[in-house]
Amino acid sequence: MAKTKTKFVCQECGYESMKWMGRCPGCQNWNTLVEELETPKTTRGSVSTRSIASGTTNEPQKITEVTREDEPRLTTKLSELNRVLGGGIVPGSSCWSVVTRVLESRRCFCSYRRY
């Protein structure tokens, strides 16, 4: 069950806040914020747009039932990066790699798109 949250709504202008304030920032009136329970939005049973477009379902599968598709990969000159990426960069994908050292931080963004 979802946790119920409270919000404070101004009775004059409809401004919403997570905390009570004596003066409404929206309309500048005093003592107009009233505490209300926020109703959680239920998403159970809804189907996402992505699953409709791709024709797939969002039902859980056992890990042994998941099929692995071998994608063509572009190998780099960095053997460690190839190992981490599972053999190289997959065309059309992007990855973030962050290496932290004692005195410096290096960030590398790898992206490849076929145009």
C-alpha positions in Angstrom: 0.0 0.0 0.0 1.3 3.4 -0.9 2.3 5.9 1.8 -0.2 8.8 2.1 1.3 12.3 1.7 0.0 15.6 2.8 0.2 18.9 0.9 -0.9 22.4 1.7 -3.2 24.1 -0.8 -4.1 27.8 -0.8 -7.9 28.3 -0.7 -7.6 31.6 -2.6 -5.3 30.8 -5.6 -4.7 27.0 -5.5 -0.9 27.2 -4.8 0.4 23.9 -3.5 3.3 23.5 -1.0 4.8 20.5 0.8 5.1 22.6 4.0 2.8 25.0 5.7 3.5 28.7 5.4 1.8 31.6 7.0 1.7 33.6 3.9 0.9 32.1 0.4 3.7 32.8 -2.1 1.2 32.8 -4.9 -1.4 35.4 -3.9 0.4 36.9 -0.8 -2.7 36.3 1.4 -2.2 35.3 5.1 -3.5 31.9 6.6 -5.0 30.6 3.4 -3.0 27.3 3.2 -5.0 24.2 4.3 -3.7 20.7 4.7 -5.0 18.1 2.3 -4.2 14.4 1.7 -2.5 13.8 -1.6 -4.1 10.9 -3.4 -1.5 8.5 -4.9 -1.7 8.0 -8.7 -2.2 4.3 -9.4 -0.4 2.8 -12.4 -1.3 -0.8 -11.8 -2.9 -2.4 -14.8 -1.9 0.4 -17.1 0.1 -0.3 -20.3 2.9 1.9 -21.2 3.1 3.6 -24.6 6.4 1.9 -25.3 5.0 -1.6 -24.9 2.1 -0.8 -27.1 4.4 0.6 -29.9 6.8 -2.4 -29.7 4.1 -5.0 -29.2 5.7 -6.4 -26.1 4.2 -7.0 -22.7 5.5 -5.9 -19.3 5.0 -9.3 -17.6 8.0 -10.7 -15.6 10.0 -13.5 -17.1 12.4 -16.0 -15.5 16.0 -15.2 -16.2 16.4 -18.5 -17.9 13.6 -17.6 -20.4 15.2 -14.4 -21.5 16.8 -14.6 -25.0 20.1 -12.9 -25.7 20.6 -11.2 -29.0 24.1 -10.7 -30.2 24.5 -7.2 -31.4 27.4 -6.2 -33.7 29.9 -4.2 -31.7 32.6 -1.7 -32.5 35.8 -2.5 -30.7 37.9 0.3 -29.3 41.7 0.4 -28.8 41.1 0.3 -25.0 40.9 -3.4 -24.1 39.5 -2.6 -20.6 36.7 -0.5 -22.0 35.8 -3.3 -24.5 35.7 -5.8 -21.6 33.4 -3.5 -19.5 31.1 -2.9 -22.4 30.8 -6.6 -23.2 33.0 -6.6 -26.3 32.8 -3.0 -27.6 30.3 -0.3 -28.3 26.9 -1.3 -29.7 25.9 1.0 -32.6 23.1 3.4 -31.6 23.9 3.2 -27.9 25.7 5.5 -25.5 27.6 4.8 -22.3 29.1 6.8 -19.5 32.4 6.0 -18.0 33.8 7.7 -14.9 37.3 7.0 -13.6 38.1 8.6 -10.2 41.7 9.0 -9.1 43.2 10.4 -5.9 43.9 13.8 -7.3 41.8 14.1 -10.4 38.5 12.9 -11.9 38.2 12.1 -15.5 34.9 11.7 -17.3 34.4 10.2 -20.7 31.2 10.1 -22.8 31.1 7.5 -25.6 28.4 7.8 -28.2 28.0 6.3 -31.6 25.1 6.8 -33.9 24.7 5.5 -37.4 23.4 8.3 -39.7 
